[in-house]
Amino acid sequence: MDRIEKAKERFMDGFNCSQAVFSAFASNFGLNEEMALRIASGFGGGFGRCGYVCGAVSGAIMVIGLKYGFLTPKDEEAKLKVYSKVKKFIEEFLKENNSIICKDLLGEDISTEEGLKKIKEKNLFKTICPKYVEDSARILSEILKEK
C-alpha cells in the first residue's frame, strides 16, 4: 500500500486528518507510528477543532520539516529550502481546494457546537475530508521526491 492510500485508510479508520497524513509518512524518517500519531493528534480539525489550518495540511507540513527541516538557527540555506517546500505545498493545495482553512473547506464552523452538528449531519468528515487527506498526501509525495 502506498503512502497516499495509507493516509486515506487511516483517516477512514477514525484517525484525524493530521494524524492520517503525518503517520503515513513519518516512518520514512525514523519516527515510530505511536509517536507520530501522538504528535499529530492536536492538529485535527484545524488545530483542535478550532477550524484554522486544515489538519491534513498541517500533517504534510510536519513531514516536510522531517525531510527538509533545519537544525541550526543560522543555516539560512536550509531555512530557505524548507520554507520553499512548504510554500510549494500550500500553493498546490490552494490550486486544488481554494483554501487551507478547515472551516472554509468544510463550509461550516467546526469550532462551534452548531457547526460541528451540521458537519456531522451532512457527513462531511466522510464525504469531503477524505479528498483533502488524499490531496495532501499526493502533493506531499511529489514534494518528497525532490532534492
N, C-alpha and C positions, 0 to 999 in steps of 0.2 A: 504494500500500500504506500503510495507516495504521500508526501507531507501535506499536500492540499487536501487529499481525501481524509487523511488522519485528522486534520484540523476540523473539517466539516463533521466527521463522525463524532469527535469529542464534543462538539457543540450540540449535536443532536442527542447525545447521551446525557446531556444535562450540565456540562461544564459551561461557564460563562464564555463570552466571545473572546476575551483576552486570554483566559486560560487555554482555550482551544487552540488559538494561533501560537501563543508562546510555547506551550508544552509540545506541540507538534514538531517544533524546530530546535528547541533548547538542547536536546540530547546530542545534536551535532556539535555542540560547543562544550561538552563535558558536564552539563548540568543534568542531574537526575530528574526524573519525571515528578516525583513528590515535591521537590524543591521548586521546580518550575510552576507547578500548579499553585503552590503557596504564594510565590512571588506575584503571580499574575492575578490572584483571586480578588484583589480590591479594585481592579481596573474595569471590571464588567459594568455594563450599563452606563458607560461614560463617567467613570470614577465613582464606584459605589452607588450606582443608580442615581447619580446627580444629573445625568443627561448631557455631560460635556463631551469630550473626545471619545468617539466610539472605542470600545474595548478591543475590537479586532485590530484597529489602527494602533492602539497603544501596545498591544502584544507584538505586533510586527516591528514597531519602533524599538522595543526592548531587544528583539532578536538582532536588528541592525546594530545595536550597541554591542551585543555579544561578539559580532564579527568584526566590526569596524571601529569600535569604541577606543578612546584614548586613555592612557594610563598616567600621563604626566601633564600637569596643567599648562606647561609651556610648549607642548607639542602642537603647534599651530597647524601643521600639515595634517596630522591625524584628526584634529578638530574639524578642519575644513572637509575632510573626507567623510566623516560620519554625518556631518550636517548636510552635505550634498546628497548623500544616500537617503537621509530622512526626507529632505525636500523632494527628491525624485519620487519616493514612495507616495508622499502626500499628493503631489501633482497628478500622479497616475490614478490614485484612488478618487481624487476630485473629478477627474475627467469622466470616470465611470459612474460616480454617485452624487456629484454636485455638492457634497458636504462631507466633513469628517465628524460632525457633531451628532451625537446619538439621538437627541430629541428631534433634530431635523430629519435624520434618516428614518426614524420611526414615524414621524408625523404626529407624535403625541409626546407629552412631557412625562418621561419616566420618573422624574423626581417627585411627582405628586401622587397622592393616593388615587385620585380620579384618573390621572393619565395612565398609571400602571394598570388600573382596572380596565381601561379601554384597550390598552395594548394586549392584555390577556384575553379579553372578549374577542378581539379581532385576530387573535392567534399570531401576532406579528413576530414573536420570538421564533416561531416555526415556519412562517411563510416568507418573511423578508430578511431576517437576520442571517440565515444560512448563506445568503448571497454575499453579505458583507464579510463574513468569515472566509468564504471561498475567494472572493476578490482579494482580500488582504493576503491570504496565503499564496495565491498565484503571483501577485505583484511582488511580494517578498521573495518568492522562489527565483524570480527573474533577477532581482537586485543582488541576491546572494551569489549568483553565477559570475558577477562582475568582480574585478580585482580592486 
